[in-house]
């Protein structure tokens, strides 16, 4: 007889991800990489990070670094104000069990000479 453990609830985690360049990544010409703000689901932050990295790699992006900012509950407990638009994206990520990219900011090397 097998015991079934209670299933832990999915939560939404806020993650900041830095990506480098990779062929076919869709980043603008001259960009050296990008920063992404995303919401990912998981039973814990480690699972959310693994899922986010897998989705980004499948999208031909090259994740270099991930910083976790906690779950919605953790962020609220820390006193953060979370605006309605952000809450809506988090609710969508949870409902769809998905990784939602909320923002993507390309990085450019300001010291490099401009290329035509």
N, C-alpha and C positions, 0 to 999 in steps of 0.2 A: 504494500500500500504506500502510495506516495503522498507526502504532505504538500499541500499547496500553500505557499507563502502569500500573505496579502500583497496585492500589487500596489506599489507606491504610485502616487498620483504624479502625472506630468506637470511640470511647471515651465514657465517661460523665463529665460535668462537673457540679460542684456550683455552683449559681447562687442568688443572693438577688435577688429582684425586688420592687421597690416599684411598686404600682399605685395609680392614682387612681380617682375615681368615674366611672361611666358608666352611663347608663340600662340597666337589665336585667343589671347585673353580679352580682347575688345577694349583695352585701355587706349586713351588718346595717344597719338604720335608724340613722342618726346617725353611721355610720362615715365617716371622711374619706378612707379608702383602706385598703390592707393591705400587709403584707409577706409574701412567699412564699419558702419554701425549696424548691428543686426540683432534680431530676436530669434532665439532658437529654443526648442522644447527639449526637455529631458527629465528623467527622474531625479537627476542631480546635475550640477554644473559641468562635471567631467563628461557626462553623456551628451549634454548640449554642445560642448566644445567639439567632441568627436563627430557629431552629426553635422555641425556647421562646417568643419574642415572637409568632410567627405563631400558635402554639397558644393563647396567652393572648388574643390579639385575637379569634380565632375563638370563644372562650368569653365574649365580650363584656366582657373586662377591658381596662383602659387602662394598659399598662406605661409607667412613667415613667423607671425607672432599673434597670439590671442590673449586679450585681457578680459577677464570676467568682472562684471559689476554687480552680480547677484541676481536673484529672482525678484519678481515684482514685490513679493512679501518682504524680502530682505531690504529692498530699497526703500519701501514705505516705512519699515521699522527704523531705518537710519534717518528718517525725516525728509527724504527726498520728495519733492513735488513732481508728480508725473502728470503731464498734460493729457487732455482727452484724445488727441491724435496718437500719442505714443501708446496710450492704453488700448486704443482700437487696433493698432498694429500687433500688440501683444495678444489681444483676444483672438485676432485672426491666426496668429502663429499657433496658439493653443488649439483652436477649433480645427485647424487643418493639419496639426502635428507637423509643422513646417519650419523652415528657416526663412525668415523674412528680412531682406536687406532694406533697411530704412534710409540709409545714406551711403553714398560712395563719393569720396573725394580723391581725385588723382593727385599724385605727388610729382613735382617737377624739380629738377636740379637747377637751382637759380644761378649757380656758378658756371654751368656749362654754356658754351657758346650756342646761340640759337641756330637751329638747322632749318634749311628751307624746305 
